[in-house]
Amino acid sequence: MFKTLRSRLLLSYSLLVTITLFVVSFALIALGAQPRLRFQPALQRLDIISRAGRNDIIRLQLSSSDIESFLRGLVQTLEDTAETNNVRAFIARARTAEIIFDTDPSDSMVGVRIEGTELPRDDLPTTDPNTLAARFEDPDGNRWLVYTRAISSSGFGDWVVVYAIPEPRPLTLLRELGFGAAFVRAGTAGLLVSVLLAWLITRSVARPLLRMAGAAEAIAQGEYEQQLPLEGPEEVVRVAESFNSMSAQVAATRQAQRDFVANVSHDLKTPITSIQGWSQALLDGTAVSPEDQAQAATIIYGEAERMGRMVAQLLDLAKIESGQLELNRAPLSLADVCTAVYQNLLPRAQTHQIHLTLETEPAPPIWGDYDRLMQVVSNLVENGLNHTAAGGRVHMSVRPYGAKAVELTVQDNGKGMPPEQLERIFERFYQVDKSRVRTDGQRGSGLGLSIVQELVLLHNGRIQARSKVGEGSQFIVRLPTAQTPEPSTILRTK
């Protein structure tokens, strides 16, 4: 029944208000159950009745000619007082507290001794020392509050007039003060208002979630451009922002997958076509001369080698994404890695008349995979060589970065890139040179920098690129010396 978020929130709010009302009710009942508060209105009422009765008895004494007329008048006065004020009046002996007269003949307590617990004088509504009050239980088990006031100012004398009312119950105080009906009305109104507010709140929360569910279903059906309005409570707005970010990433990932398929198809189709064409030339005898056959073999070999490199790069990316690429970490010197790359690529740089230089400073060892870091540095240097014209320069430098990281910089003075291209250079298959032909005449796959970025991240490092058109490009890699570095180790700026 309560399967939706709206119904559950509404139920929870209603239960909360109901429980609160019950707690308040129990608190009021507990308050009314305290003897001091529960007996106070009844004692005040008995005190008023006893004062009036005392005055009536004194007037009766003064106006009576003999004892018999006084007693008849006293009985009549007590009966009238009991009936008028809805109380019970007794005449009892002062010494033994034995009742000798009861205004209620149907349930007469004549002969019963008034024995009970005397109430503290602080609870009485008067400071008159000739006043007594007590809790009294009759032979039938009924509990009474009894109250007496001396007729004479000198004391109680031989007999006393006692007024009694049933002992108030815990709810009596609330009923007399008018709390009962008022509380019920206020509680009902509060419950209705709270339910209305709960409905409005649950609606404001559930509506964005329903929109989010609809947008998620649309994404599942292939409609990836889904954005939610940022409205509602702060938490809902944060969820909507996260959903919008996720939707944008899903759309970008989907587009990247399409671009990936298109680029892979293009990059594989071109060498396959070339290999098929030159192979056919060899098979049908078109390439007869040794020169033509050598050219065909060279092209076939070069295209096959390029396909092999591309497949290897794709496998590396697949391993990284699936988490299957394991790094053989060990302490090593980044300067040694750069020195090895420098020695490997120096002949190629000299062949293309590019000045390749290396500068190192004493730096602490880093924790990394030697072969994968060789791949990182080689790709960055090869990228610089590929986009630098003859007579240009590619410079490598290694130096400490703070106390817990080492920085590698690869700088070239090639043609550089505009800002809109710089933002995309780490995307897969993205190439600044749209012709896909580099300065050395070879074709690139657009995967090298993507692999570099992934490998740097696997080493808990960071990479960034800077470039200006006509001034060249700079790649900065920062690698930590510890296995589990703090983010500030490599993210802080100098």
C-alpha positions as CSV (number, residue, x, y, z in Angstrom):
1,M,0.0,0.0,0.0
2,F,2.7,2.5,1.0
3,K,5.1,1.8,-1.9
4,T,5.6,5.3,-3.2
5,L,7.9,7.8,-1.6
6,R,5.0,10.3,-1.4
7,S,2.8,7.9,0.6
8,R,5.6,6.9,2.9
9,L,6.5,10.5,3.7
10,L,2.9,11.4,4.2
11,L,2.5,8.4,6.5
12,S,5.7,9.2,8.4
13,Y,4.6,12.9,9.0
14,S,1.1,11.8,10.1
15,L,2.6,9.2,12.5
16,L,5.0,11.8,13.9
17,V,2.3,14.3,14.6
18,T,0.1,11.6,16.1
19,I,2.9,10.4,18.4
20,T,3.6,14.0,19.4
21,L,-0.1,14.5,20.3
22,F,0.0,11.3,22.3
23,V,3.1,12.4,24.1
24,V,1.6,15.7,25.0
25,S,-1.6,14.0,26.2
26,F,0.4,11.7,28.5
27,A,2.3,14.6,29.8
28,L,-0.9,16.5,30.6
29,I,-2.3,13.4,32.3
30,A,0.9,13.0,34.3
31,L,0.7,16.6,35.2
32,G,-2.9,16.3,36.3
33,A,-2.1,13.2,38.3
34,Q,0.1,15.1,40.7
35,P,-1.9,15.4,44.0
36,R,-0.9,19.0,44.6
37,L,-2.3,20.2,41.3
38,R,-5.1,17.7,41.2
39,F,-6.5,18.5,44.6
40,Q,-6.0,22.3,44.5
41,P,-9.3,23.3,42.8
42,A,-11.3,20.9,45.0
43,L,-9.7,22.2,48.2
44,Q,-10.3,25.8,47.1
45,R,-14.0,24.9,46.5
46,L,-14.3,23.2,49.9
47,D,-12.6,26.2,51.6
48,I,-15.2,28.5,50.1
49,I,-18.0,26.2,51.2
50,S,-16.6,25.8,54.7
51,R,-16.3,29.6,55.1
52,A,-19.9,30.2,54.1
53,G,-21.1,27.3,56.2
54,R,-19.2,28.6,59.2
55,N,-20.8,31.9,58.9
56,D,-24.2,30.3,58.6
57,I,-23.7,28.2,61.7
58,I,-22.5,31.2,63.7
59,R,-25.6,33.2,62.7
60,L,-27.8,30.1,63.5
61,Q,-26.2,30.0,67.0
62,L,-26.9,33.6,67.6
63,S,-30.5,33.3,66.4
64,S,-31.5,30.0,68.1
65,S,-33.4,30.2,71.4
66,D,-32.5,26.6,72.5
67,I,-30.3,23.7,71.6
68,E,-33.1,21.8,69.8
69,S,-33.9,24.6,67.5
70,F,-30.2,25.1,66.8
71,L,-29.8,21.4,65.9
72,R,-32.8,21.4,63.6
73,G,-31.5,24.5,61.9
74,L,-28.0,23.0,61.6
75,V,-29.3,19.9,60.0
76,Q,-31.3,21.9,57.5
77,T,-28.4,24.2,56.8
78,L,-26.1,21.4,56.1
79,E,-28.6,19.6,53.9
80,D,-29.2,22.8,51.9
81,T,-25.4,23.4,51.6
82,A,-24.8,19.8,50.4
83,E,-27.6,20.0,47.8
84,T,-26.7,23.5,46.6
85,N,-23.0,22.8,46.2
86,N,-23.1,19.1,45.3
87,V,-21.0,18.1,48.3
88,R,-21.5,15.8,51.3
89,A,-21.6,17.2,54.8
90,F,-20.9,15.3,58.0
91,I,-21.0,16.1,61.7
92,A,-18.3,14.2,63.5
93,R,-17.0,14.1,67.1
94,A,-13.8,16.1,67.4
95,R,-11.9,13.6,69.5
96,T,-12.8,10.3,67.8
97,A,-13.6,11.6,64.3
98,E,-16.7,9.4,64.4
99,I,-19.5,10.6,62.0
100,I,-22.7,11.2,63.9
101,F,-24.7,12.9,61.0
102,D,-24.6,12.4,57.2
103,T,-26.5,14.5,54.7
104,D,-26.8,11.5,52.4
105,P,-29.2,9.0,54.2
106,S,-29.2,6.6,51.2
107,D,-25.5,5.7,51.8
108,S,-25.1,6.9,55.4
109,M,-21.7,6.7,57.0
110,V,-23.0,7.4,60.5
111,G,-20.8,5.5,62.9
112,V,-17.8,5.5,60.5
113,R,-14.6,7.1,61.8
114,I,-12.9,9.5,59.4
115,E,-9.4,8.0,59.2
116,G,-7.1,9.0,56.3
117,T,-4.0,10.8,55.3
118,E,-3.8,14.4,56.3
119,L,-2.8,16.7,53.5
120,P,0.3,19.0,53.9
121,R,-0.6,22.4,55.1
122,D,1.2,23.9,52.2
123,D,-1.4,22.3,49.9
124,L,-4.3,24.1,51.6
125,P,-5.7,27.2,50.1
126,T,-5.7,29.0,53.5
127,T,-3.2,29.7,56.3
128,D,-5.9,29.3,59.1
129,P,-4.4,26.9,61.7
130,N,-8.0,25.8,62.6
131,T,-8.5,24.2,59.2
132,L,-7.8,20.5,58.4
133,A,-8.0,18.5,55.1
134,A,-7.3,14.8,54.4
135,R,-7.8,12.0,52.0
136,F,-10.3,9.6,53.3
137,E,-11.4,6.1,52.1
138,D,-14.9,4.9,53.2
139,P,-15.7,1.2,54.0
140,D,-17.0,0.7,50.4
141,G,-13.5,1.7,49.0
142,N,-14.6,5.1,47.8
143,R,-12.0,7.9,48.2
144,W,-12.9,11.3,49.4
145,L,-11.3,14.7,50.1
146,V,-12.6,15.9,53.5
147,Y,-12.3,19.5,54.7
148,T,-13.2,21.0,58.1
149,R,-12.9,24.4,59.6
150,A,-13.4,25.2,63.3
151,I,-16.6,27.0,64.2
152,S,-15.0,28.9,67.0
153,S,-11.8,30.8,66.7
154,S,-10.5,29.0,69.8
155,G,-10.6,25.6,68.3
156,F,-12.8,22.7,67.1
157,G,-14.7,22.1,70.2
158,D,-16.6,18.8,70.9
159,W,-17.9,18.3,67.3
160,V,-16.9,19.5,63.8
161,V,-18.6,20.0,60.5
162,V,-16.9,18.2,57.7
163,Y,-17.4,18.7,54.0
164,A,-16.5,16.0,51.5
165,I,-16.3,15.5,47.8
166,P,-15.1,12.5,45.8
167,E,-11.3,12.5,45.3
168,P,-10.6,14.1,41.9
169,R,-9.3,11.7,39.2
170,P,-6.2,12.6,37.0
171,L,-8.4,13.9,34.2
172,T,-10.6,15.9,36.5
173,L,-8.2,18.8,36.6
174,L,-7.9,18.9,32.8
175,R,-11.7,18.8,32.5
176,E,-12.2,21.6,35.0
177,L,-9.6,23.8,33.3
178,G,-11.2,23.1,29.9
179,F,-8.1,21.4,28.5
180,G,-9.9,18.3,27.3
181,A,-12.1,19.6,24.6
182,A,-9.7,22.4,23.7
183,F,-6.9,19.8,23.4
184,V,-9.0,17.6,21.2
185,R,-9.9,20.5,18.9
186,A,-6.4,21.8,18.8
187,G,-5.0,18.3,18.2
188,T,-7.4,17.7,15.4
189,A,-6.7,21.0,13.8
190,G,-3.0,20.4,14.1
191,L,-3.2,17.0,12.7
192,L,-5.1,18.3,9.6
193,V,-2.7,21.2,9.1
194,S,0.3,18.8,9.5
195,V,-1.2,16.4,7.0
196,L,-1.7,19.2,4.5
197,L,1.8,20.5,5.0
198,A,3.2,17.0,4.7
199,W,1.3,16.5,1.5
200,L,2.8,19.8,0.1
201,I,6.3,18.8,1.3
202,T,6.1,15.3,-0.1
203,R,4.8,16.7,-3.4
204,S,7.7,19.1,-3.6
205,V,10.1,16.2,-3.0
206,A,8.4,13.6,-5.1
207,R,7.8,15.8,-8.2
208,P,11.5,16.2,-9.0
209,L,12.1,12.6,-8.3
210,L,9.3,11.6,-10.7
211,R,10.8,13.9,-13.4
212,M,14.2,12.3,-12.7
213,A,12.7,8.8,-13.1
214,G,11.1,9.8,-16.4
215,A,14.5,11.3,-17.6
216,A,16.3,8.1,-16.5
217,E,13.8,6.0,-18.6
218,A,14.3,8.3,-21.5
219,I,18.1,7.8,-21.3
220,A,17.5,4.0,-21.1
221,Q,15.6,4.3,-24.4
222,G,18.5,6.2,-26.1
223,E,17.4,9.8,-25.5
224,Y,20.7,11.0,-23.8
225,E,20.2,14.7,-23.8
226,Q,18.1,14.9,-20.6
227,Q,18.4,17.8,-18.2
228,L,16.4,18.4,-15.1
229,P,15.3,21.8,-13.7
230,L,17.2,22.8,-10.6
231,E,14.3,23.4,-8.2
232,G,13.0,22.1,-4.9
233,P,14.8,21.5,-1.6
234,E,18.6,21.8,-1.5
235,E,19.1,18.0,-1.4
236,V,16.9,17.5,-4.4
237,V,18.7,20.3,-6.3
238,R,22.0,18.5,-5.6
239,V,20.6,15.2,-6.8
240,A,19.3,17.0,-10.0
241,E,22.7,18.6,-10.5
242,S,24.4,15.2,-10.2
243,F,21.8,13.7,-12.6
244,N,22.4,16.4,-15.1
245,S,26.2,15.9,-14.8
246,M,25.7,12.1,-15.2
247,S,23.4,12.6,-18.2
248,A,26.0,14.9,-19.9
249,Q,28.7,12.3,-19.2
250,V,26.5,9.5,-20.6
251,A,25.8,11.6,-23.7
252,A,29.6,12.4,-24.1
253,T,30.5,8.7,-23.5
254,R,28.0,7.6,-26.1
255,Q,29.3,10.1,-28.6
256,A,32.8,9.0,-27.7
257,Q,31.8,5.4,-28.4
258,R,30.4,6.4,-31.8
259,D,33.5,8.4,-32.6
260,F,35.6,5.5,-31.4
261,V,33.9,3.1,-33.8
262,A,34.1,5.6,-36.6
263,N,37.8,6.4,-36.0
264,V,38.8,2.8,-35.5
265,S,37.0,1.9,-38.7
266,H,38.7,4.7,-40.6
267,D,42.2,4.0,-39.2
268,L,41.9,0.3,-39.9
269,K,40.3,0.7,-43.3
270,T,43.0,2.9,-44.7
271,P,45.9,0.5,-44.1
272,I,43.9,-2.5,-45.0
273,T,42.9,-0.9,-48.3
274,S,46.6,-0.1,-48.9
275,I,47.7,-3.6,-48.0
276,Q,45.1,-5.2,-50.2
277,G,45.9,-2.9,-53.2
278,W,49.7,-3.5,-53.1
279,S,49.2,-7.2,-52.4
280,Q,46.9,-7.4,-55.4
281,A,49.6,-5.7,-57.5
282,L,52.1,-8.3,-56.4
283,L,49.7,-11.2,-57.1
284,D,48.5,-10.1,-60.6
285,G,51.9,-9.1,-61.8
286,T,51.3,-5.3,-62.0
287,A,54.4,-4.7,-59.8
288,V,57.0,-6.4,-62.0
289,S,60.2,-4.5,-61.6
290,P,62.3,-5.0,-58.5
291,E,61.7,-1.3,-57.6
292,D,57.9,-1.7,-57.7
293,Q,58.0,-4.9,-55.7
294,A,60.3,-3.3,-53.1
295,Q,57.9,-0.3,-52.8
296,A,54.9,-2.7,-52.5
297,A,56.6,-4.7,-49.7
298,T,57.7,-1.5,-47.9
299,I,54.2,-0.1,-47.9
300,I,52.7,-3.4,-46.9
301,Y,55.2,-3.7,-44.0
302,G,54.7,-0.1,-42.9
303,E,50.9,-0.3,-42.9
304,A,50.9,-3.6,-41.0
305,E,53.3,-2.1,-38.5
306,R,50.9,0.8,-38.0
307,M,48.0,-1.5,-37.6
308,G,50.0,-3.5,-35.0
309,R,50.7,-0.3,-33.0
310,M,47.1,0.8,-33.1
311,V,45.9,-2.7,-31.9
312,A,48.5,-2.6,-29.1
313,Q,47.3,0.9,-28.1
314,L,43.7,-0.2,-28.1
315,L,44.6,-3.2,-26.0
316,D,46.3,-0.9,-23.5
317,L,43.3,1.3,-23.2
318,A,41.0,-1.7,-22.8
319,K,43.2,-3.1,-20.0
320,I,43.3,0.3,-18.3
321,E,39.5,0.7,-18.5
322,S,38.8,-2.8,-17.3
323,G,41.3,-2.5,-14.4
324,Q,43.3,-5.5,-15.8
325,L,46.5,-3.5,-16.3
326,E,48.8,-4.3,-13.4
327,L,51.7,-2.0,-12.6
328,N,54.9,-3.5,-11.4
329,R,55.7,-0.7,-9.0
330,A,59.2,-0.2,-7.5
331,P,61.3,2.8,-6.4
332,L,63.0,4.3,-9.5
333,S,64.5,7.5,-10.8
334,L,62.4,9.5,-13.2
335,A,65.7,11.1,-14.5
336,D,67.0,7.6,-15.4
337,V,63.7,7.0,-17.4
338,C,64.1,10.2,-19.3
339,T,67.8,9.5,-20.0
340,A,66.9,6.2,-21.5
341,V,64.2,7.8,-23.7
342,Y,66.6,10.5,-24.7
343,Q,69.1,8.0,-25.9
344,N,66.5,6.0,-27.8
345,L,65.0,9.0,-29.6
346,L,68.1,11.1,-30.2
347,P,69.0,9.4,-33.5
348,R,65.4,10.0,-34.8
349,A,65.6,13.7,-33.7
350,Q,69.0,14.1,-35.4
351,T,67.6,12.5,-38.6
352,H,64.8,15.1,-38.7
353,Q,67.2,17.9,-37.7
354,I,65.5,18.6,-34.4
355,H,67.4,19.5,-31.3
356,L,66.5,17.0,-28.5
357,T,67.8,18.1,-25.1
358,L,67.6,16.8,-21.5
359,E,68.1,18.7,-18.2
360,T,67.8,16.9,-14.8
361,E,68.1,18.1,-11.2
362,P,68.6,15.9,-8.2
363,A,65.2,14.5,-7.3
364,P,63.9,11.8,-4.9
365,P,62.9,8.5,-6.4
366,I,59.3,7.9,-7.3
367,W,57.2,4.7,-6.9
368,G,56.2,3.5,-10.4
369,D,56.3,1.0,-13.2
370,Y,59.5,1.5,-15.2
371,D,58.1,0.2,-18.5
372,R,54.9,2.2,-18.3
373,L,56.7,5.3,-17.4
374,M,59.0,4.7,-20.4
375,Q,55.9,4.6,-22.5
376,V,54.6,7.8,-21.0
377,V,57.8,9.8,-21.6
378,S,58.4,8.2,-25.0
379,N,54.9,9.2,-26.2
380,L,55.3,12.8,-25.0
381,V,58.7,13.2,-26.6
382,E,57.5,11.5,-29.8
383,N,54.5,13.8,-29.9
384,G,56.9,16.8,-29.6
385,L,59.1,15.4,-32.4
386,N,56.2,14.7,-34.6
387,H,54.9,18.3,-34.4
388,T,58.2,20.2,-34.6
389,A,59.7,21.2,-37.9
390,A,63.3,20.8,-38.8
391,G,65.5,23.2,-36.9
392,G,63.2,23.2,-33.9
393,R,63.8,22.0,-30.4
394,V,62.2,19.5,-28.0
395,H,63.4,19.9,-24.4
396,M,63.0,17.5,-21.5
397,S,63.5,18.5,-17.8
398,V,63.2,16.7,-14.5
399,R,63.1,18.4,-11.1
400,P,61.6,18.1,-7.6
401,Y,58.1,19.5,-7.1
402,G,57.8,20.3,-3.5
403,A,58.9,17.7,-1.0
404,K,56.8,14.8,-2.1
405,A,56.6,14.9,-5.9
406,V,58.8,15.0,-9.0
407,E,57.9,17.1,-12.1
408,L,58.6,16.1,-15.8
409,T,58.3,18.8,-18.5
410,V,58.4,18.2,-22.2
411,Q,58.6,21.4,-24.2
412,D,58.7,22.0,-27.9
413,N,58.7,25.1,-30.1
414,G,56.5,23.7,-32.8
415,K,53.4,25.3,-34.3
416,G,51.3,25.0,-31.1
417,M,47.6,24.7,-30.6
418,P,44.6,27.1,-30.1
419,P,42.7,26.9,-26.8
420,E,39.7,25.0,-28.3
421,Q,42.0,22.2,-29.5
422,L,44.1,22.2,-26.4
423,E,41.0,21.2,-24.4
424,R,40.5,18.1,-26.4
425,I,44.0,16.7,-27.0
426,F,43.6,13.9,-24.3
427,E,40.4,12.7,-26.0
428,R,40.8,9.4,-27.9
429,F,41.4,9.6,-31.6
430,Y,41.4,13.4,-31.4
431,Q,44.1,14.9,-33.6
432,V,45.0,18.5,-34.0
433,D,46.3,17.8,-37.6
434,K,43.0,16.9,-39.3
435,S,44.9,15.4,-42.2
436,R,46.2,12.7,-39.8
437,V,49.7,13.2,-41.4
438,R,52.4,14.4,-39.1
439,T,55.5,16.4,-40.0
440,D,57.5,13.2,-40.4
441,G,55.0,12.0,-43.1
442,Q,53.6,9.2,-40.8
443,R,50.0,8.8,-39.7
444,G,49.0,8.9,-36.1
445,S,46.1,7.2,-34.4
446,G,45.2,9.9,-31.8
447,L,45.5,7.4,-28.9
448,G,49.0,8.2,-27.6
449,L,48.1,11.1,-25.3
450,S,45.0,9.3,-24.1
451,I,47.2,6.4,-23.0
452,V,49.7,8.8,-21.4
453,Q,46.9,10.4,-19.3
454,E,45.5,7.1,-18.2
455,L,49.0,5.8,-17.2
456,V,49.8,9.0,-15.3
457,L,46.5,8.7,-13.4
458,L,47.3,5.1,-12.5
459,H,50.5,6.3,-10.9
460,N,48.4,8.7,-8.8
461,G,49.9,11.6,-10.8
462,R,48.5,14.5,-12.9
463,I,49.2,15.8,-16.4
464,Q,48.4,19.1,-17.9
465,A,49.1,20.7,-21.3
466,R,49.9,24.3,-22.2
467,S,50.2,25.7,-25.7
468,K,50.2,28.9,-27.8
469,V,49.9,29.1,-31.5
470,G,53.2,29.7,-33.1
471,E,55.2,29.2,-29.8
472,G,54.9,25.4,-29.3
473,S,53.4,23.2,-26.6
474,Q,54.4,22.1,-23.1
475,F,53.3,18.9,-21.2
476,I,53.8,18.8,-17.4
477,V,53.6,15.5,-15.5
478,R,53.8,15.4,-11.7
479,L,54.3,12.1,-10.0
480,P,54.3,11.5,-6.2
481,T,57.1,9.8,-4.4
482,A,54.8,7.9,-2.1
483,Q,52.4,5.1,-3.0
484,T,49.4,6.8,-1.5
485,P,50.0,10.5,-1.8
486,E,47.9,13.4,-0.6
487,P,46.1,15.3,-3.3
488,S,47.9,18.5,-2.4
489,T,51.2,16.8,-3.2
490,I,50.7,17.1,-6.9
491,L,47.8,19.6,-7.2
492,R,49.3,22.6,-5.4
493,T,50.8,25.3,-7.6
494,K,53.9,27.2,-7.0
